[in-house]
Every structure is written in structure tokens, then in C-alpha cells.
Amino acid sequence: MVLLSTAAVPSPPAIDLSLGSLPVYLLLFAFAWAGVLFARRALRDRMPRRHLPSLVISLAALAGSVIYALAAGGLHVFSGAFSWALLAGFILFSLLVQTFKRSFGTISGLVFAALIIMIILFIRSLTAFTGRTLIARIHANTASGSEMSLLVEPQPGSIPGIERPFTISLPGERFGLIVYQVVFDDTAVFLGARTRYAWLGITSFGTNFTQKAVRFFPDGLSRKGLFESLEKREVALPFVRSVQADIATKLAIAGKKYSVWIENDGGVTINAGHD
């Protein structure tokens, strides 16, 4: 096993609608509401000092959202266009409600708020059930049909103790990943749960899927024992749909690159030529 350069870390998602990021969006709404309130009253009365409490609340909400994002590791929510578009929507909503109280009205405000909630829930559902986690990139350096040489680039944390790329030689024409998974039910996935996994090792197959070799990682067997104990008790585990071991295989073609993903709602996907 040869160790090479450090693997690249995937960029964080531009849209994050997990429960952990919800306080950030609520604080952004408070920032927009109090900021618009201060601006309108200060311009109307031409006495900014009289309405300083609204400005203080607005700035405190903005500072709170940044501090919370830093403390909870959710600072990446500010890196995408979604958060800024949502903030613009909050500002527009605040302006409409505060400016046209009678014509816009409470009912219209509630309808607008319900529409925003429906859109958020739809996007949340879409990202929850189509989201996935990259665990490795694999390069087929050589593949003759009877033997293959693979360069494996694990993502940080996917193989405990192994952070750098390594090469592995296997007999056969197909390589496979041995992965244990804890798959959560739909409710847990919608609330932000992702499939927990243990990548135990790599195997290979010949024609007719005849297994040729199995290579476990240094801690593969110990993690296998842990997940097997969970599998025996899966019925008693809350919000867990299944605890299972999967072997995902792919035909090795010389020169091709493969990306290995763990799907949020369970399963292993190997894409050829995809990042």
C-alpha cells in the first residue's frame, strides 16, 4: 500500500435546510424585520435616534446569526445564493407588511408566509432524499480483465487512520466496496439524518461475479463487529429502517475515474467520470 498526496475536501452544499441551520434563517428574518422597521420609521419621522432600539435589535440578530453559524459549523450557509435570496425575500415581506398594513393585510401576510414555508419544505425534502456524501475517488490505473491496479483517494474520515491516497492491486475485472450502513427512515432523513456507514474494505470479482479477493482495511474487522451488533438490534433502534452490509461493484476500465457516494436514504453509488 503506497500513500500519496492528501485528498481534496469536497465543497459544502450551497443549500442547507437542515434543522441545525434553521436558527440562522430565523435570525436573518429578525434582522430583516427590525432593519426595515428602523429604516421606515427613521425616514418617516426624520429622527433616527428615536428608533435606535430597532436598529440595535437588527444588528444583534445579524451578529447572532454569524456567531451561531461559527459555533455550529454552519457558516457555509452564507456562501451560496440561496441564503441571500431568502434574506431578500424576508426584507420584501417585511416592507410589504409594514407599509401596506390594510391593503396587504394579515391574511395576505399569512398566505405569503405559508408559501415561503411550502417552498422551503419542498426544497428541504428534495435535498434530503437526493443528497449524498462523497467517500472516495478511485482511478483505474490499469485493468486487463484478469488484474487491476487502483488508486484510491479516500475523503477525510471515510477510512479511520487513512487520509492519503493509496494504490491497491486486485485480480479480476470488477472492483467492489464493502460498506456497512445504518439506513434511517424517511422521517429521520427529512429532519436531516444521513446514512451512517463503515467502509470496511475492497473486494474484486471475475467473470460471472465470482469473488477473487478481499482486502479489509486495518480497522475493518473491528468496525464490522460494531455494526453487526447494531444489526442484531436494528428492530429496537429508533428511526432506523435497516442496518445492512452492501457490496457495490463496478467494471474496472483502464484510465477511468470513479466517484463513490453514500446516498442520504441508503445505498452506495459508483459514478464513472463524475465528480
N, C-alpha and C positions, 0 to 999 in steps of 0.2 A: 504494500500500500504506500503510494507516494503522495505526500502533501504538497500542494502548490499554493497559489495566491488566495487571499481572502475572498469569499463570495460576496457578491453585491447584495445590498439590502433593498427589498422592493419598496417603492414609494407608497406612502399611506393613501388610503382611498380619499377621493375628493368629496364624497358624500358620506357623512357619518350620521345615521339616525338611530344609533343605539341609545339605550336608556342613560348610559353614562354621559352622553353629550347633551341630553335634554336640558339640564340646568344652564348650560351655556346659551341655548336658544331662548330660554325664559328670561335670562338676564339681558340678552340683546333686545328682547321685546320691552323690558322695563326701561332700558336705555333709550330706545326709540320713543316710547310714550312720554317719558319725563322730558326728554330733549325737545320734542315737538311742543309740549305744554309750555316749557320755558320760552321757546322762541316765539310762539304765538302771543303769549301774554306780555312778553317784554316789548315786542313790536307794537302791540295794541296800546299799551299804557305808557310806552316810552320810559319805563322805569325798571331797568334790568335788575337793580339791586333788590327790588321788592320781591322778585320771584327767584332769588338765588337758591332757595331750598329745592326747587325743581331741577335746577342745573346741577346742584350737588348730588341729588339722587341719580340723575342721568349719568354723571361721571363715575359715581360709585358703582352703578350697575355695569358700566363698561369695564372698570378696573376689576370688579368681581368676576366677570366672565373670563378675563385674561388670566387672573390668578387661579381660578378654578381649573381652567384648561391646562395651565402649567402643572398644578398639583396632581391632576387626574390623568395627565398624559394625553389630553385631548386637544393640544394646541394646533394639531393639523387641520382642525375644522375650519380654521381661518385661511387655509392655503388654497381652498377651492372657491369657485364662483358661486356655489350653492349657498354658502353662509351669507355672502354679500347680497345675493338676490333676495334671500329671506329677510335680511335686515331692511332692504329697500321696501319690501312688502309690508313690514312692520311699520316703517315710517309713513308710508302711504295710508295704511289703515288708520294709524293714529291721527294723521292730518284730516282724513275724511270724517272720522267720528267727532273730533273736537271742533271742526269748522262747521260741519253741517249736521248739527245735533238733531234738528227737527226733520229735515228732508232725508238725511241718511238714516237716522233713527236707530233705535235699539234692535229692531228686528233685522234690518239690513246688516247691522254690525254683527249680529249673531250668525246670520247666513254666511257672511264673508269669513268669519272665524271658523265656521263649520267647514267651509270649502277648503281653507288652508289646512285644517286638521285632516280632511279626507285625502288631500294631495300628499301630505306628509306620511299618512298611514299607508297609502298606496306605494310610495317610493320606498318606505321602510320595509314593506312586505316584499317588494321586488328585490331590494338589495339583500334582504335576509335569506331568501331562498335561491338566489342566483349567485351569492357571494362565495368566494373560495379563498384558500390560503396556499400560496406557493411554498413548497417544501424543498424543492431541488430542481436543478437543471442538469441534464445528462447529455453528454456529447458522445456519439458513437465514433471513436477514432478509427477502428477497423471492425469489419463484420463480414466474414467469409461464408456464413451459413453453418459452419461447424465450430467456429470460435469467434469471440468478440472481445474488444478492448474498449472499456467505457471510462470516460472522465466524468466523475460525479461531483457536482457543485452543490453541497447542501446549504440551505438557508440557515441563518443563525437560530439555534435552538431545535432544529429538526432532528439532529443526532447529538445527544448529550456528549460532550467531550470532543466532538469533531466539528470544527468550524471551517476548516480549509478544504479545498477540492482534493480528491484523490482518484487514482486510477485503479481499475479492477478488471481482471481478465476472467472470462467465463466461457465454458463450452456451450455450444448450441446456437440457435438462430433467434431466439426471443429472450429478452430480459424481463424480469418481474420484480415488483416491490412487495415485500411482506409487511403489511401495515395492520396493526390492531386499532380499532376505533370504538369510541363511545359516541353513539349517534343519539341526539336529543330529539324529542318530539316536536311537532310543529309549533306549539305554544312557546316552548323554550327558545326555538330558533328565531321566532318573530321577536321575542324580547331581547335578543342579542347573543344567544348561546351559539357557539361554534363547535363543530365536531372535535372532540379530543382524540388525539392519535398517538401512537407509538410506532415509529418506523423501526422495525426490528432488523431488517437485513435485505439482501438482494438474492434472487434466485434466477435460474435460467432454464429454458426448455428447448428441446429439439423438435423435430417434426412430430405431428400428431400430439403436441403438447406433452411430450414425455420429459419429465423433470430430469435435469442433468446435474445441477449443483446448487448448493445452498450456502450462502455466506452470511452469518449473523454478525452484527456489529458487536463491539466489546461488551456493551451492557444489554444486548438484545435479549438474552435469555432471562435476565433478572426482571426486565420490564415486561416480558412475556408472562412471567409468573404473576406480576401485579395485575395485569389486565385479565388474566384467566380467573383470578379471584373475583374481579368485578363481574366477569361474565357469569359466574355461578350465582351471583346475587342480583342480576340485572332486573329481575321482577320487582325487587324491593327498592330499587334506585328511583327516586322521584324525577319526573320529566325525562326519563331515558327511554328511548324507543328500542335500542338494541346495543349490545356490546358484542363485537364480532371481529374476526380476523379476515382480512381480504388479501388476495394476491392479484394485483393488476399487472398485465403483461403487455409488451409492445414488441413488434418486429424490429430488430436492430438493422438499420441500413447505414452503411459506412458514410461518414461525413454529415449525417443528420443530427440535429439538436432537438432535444425533448424537454418539455416543462412538465413537472409533476405537481398536481394540485390536490388538496383535500377540500371537498365540497362542504359548504356550511351544513347542508342537510344530509350529509353522509355520502361516502363513496370516494374513490380515487380516480382521477382523470389524468391521462398522459397525452399531451398535445405535441405533435411533431411540428417543429419550426415555429412555435408560438412562444412569446414572452409572457 
